[in-house]
Amino acid sequence: MNDWPEAWSDDNRGGRYGRGSGSAQPESARVMRQVQRGRPAPPGQAPYGQVPQQPRYADGGYDDYDSGYNTGQVYGGGRGGGGDGYGPERPAPDWRRRIKWTAITLVTVLVVTTVATYFWADSKLNRDVDLSKVIERPEKGEGTNYLIVGSDSREGLSDEDKKRLRTGSSEGKRTDSMMILHTGDNGPTLISLPRDSNVEIPTFKGSESGKVYQGTGRQVKLNAAYAEDGPELLVRTVEFNTGLHIDHYVEIGFAGFANIVDAAGGVEIDIPQDIKDTKSGADFKKGKQTLNGEEALAFVRTRYALAGSDLDRTKNQQKFLSALANQVATPSTVLNPFRLYPTMGAGLDSLIVDKDMGLFDLADMFWSMKGVSGGEGTSMNMPLAGSTGGNLLWDKDRVKQLVQQLNNDEKVTVKGD
């Protein structure tokens, strides 16, 4: 008995083993010994031990089998007939479209942030001064005039703050400094009005009562006008004694001033001499240094340690305010939201302005003060002619010429004191 399929013998294989058959008919499949014959196959399957029927070609294709093999294509398909066999080709990135939408997104965010910041800042302005109550006002000239007032208000200060800042505990408010800032086409001009200036209180309307008080020619120090009836009477008195129309009013107290300086990260200033004043708390060495809020307040309030007393103090105040404006307007503050918003918040919470004051007016004021410190403008004291009884007398001729130049928005040539 041999192990070869039926009709085969050992002689059949002869020397043809491994070289195929010479017959035109294909060789039969070799029957494996382990295959059990005669066992029925489940429905739909090939009988056990037999190779499943393979798909047949029908006009160049498969008639009942669609596995994807033997189609002439690489597994996974191509890229429209010419791919590399690794899935569909991704389109090249449209960089122009991406750049466009990125730019649109950035501009939208910037606009929304700017608008939100504007309304936030505008809502924080304390518009408490009504200049419509000021009567008999001079005609408006060219350019814009701001009356900037530093008051000795202790509002918002605790007892500990008053002691630390050496402000005392006086009730009410008085003007500690007064300046006129003129902005126009010929550069800014910052003019200090000494608080001991001798002025006349004119006819005025009470800011609270609405009653008209007739002028009697009464001569007082300028800061007395503020103490008597507040900002409206101060504006009325300045306009009456100068002939200059005041467009906007800005006031800041002790606490607000110190807070702005601290929020700005301090202010660098060059102090021209050693200063030591026990009343204000000033204790400085000559030279450049950065002052914090407490030190800055002591610096601008010092007068007893200065040879020129109040006149030297006003010069220091001008110098420091210009340096502060310059510090606030630097890119390190404007482009840093962690410094910009605290600085704006501290400043806007502290300022008292007139009802018509807008953020653009406030920005114009700060940029103009920065211009003064940058050498683009002029800073001076009101021209003086002497003093009487402790009051400083203005030089009427030079004051008249100064006001004329400001009203015409001409370059200021008048020298102050």
NORWO-V72573 format. One line per field, one symbol per residue. phi: phi as a letter, one per 30 degrees, with the letter a starting at -180 (. if undefined). psi: psi as a letter, one per 30 degrees, with the letter a starting at -180 (. if undefined). Layout:
# NORWO-V72573
phi->???
psi->???
This chain:
# NORWO-V72573
phi->.ccceeicbddddhdcdicicddddddddddddddcciddceeicdeeicdedddcdbhibcdbbbdjdhcjcdejiccijbdcicjddddddcdddddddddddddddddddddddedddddddcdcccddddchddddcdibccccbcccdceicdeddddddhcibddibbdcabbccccadcidbcbdcedcddbcdddbcedcdidccddbidcbdeddddddbieddddedddddcicdcdbbbbbceddddddddddijbdbcddadbbbddcidabcdkdaccdedddddddcdbdccddhddddddddeddddddddddddedcdccddcddddddddddcdcbddcdcddddddddddddddddidbbbacdecckbbhicdcddddddddddddddchcddcdccc
psi->klgllkgllffeebgfkfgakflfklklkkkkffkklfkkllkflklkfkkkklkkkjhgakegkhfflhfglkkflaihfhagghlkkklkkieeeeeeeeeeeeeeeeeeeeeeeeeeeeffkjifkjfffklhklkkalakkkjkkjlgkgkfkleeeeeefhfahklaklkflkkkjkkafgllkjkkjkfgkjlkjaklkkfefgkkjkkggkklkeffeefegaeeeeeeeeeefegkkkelkkkkleeeeeeeeeefglkkkjkflkkjjfefgkiklklklkkaeeeeeeeffkffgkegbeeeeeeeeeeeeeeeeeeeglefeegjffeeeeeeeeeeffkkllfgkleeeeeeeeeeeeeefggfakkllkklgalkgfkkkkjeeeeeeeeeeeeghlkkfkka.
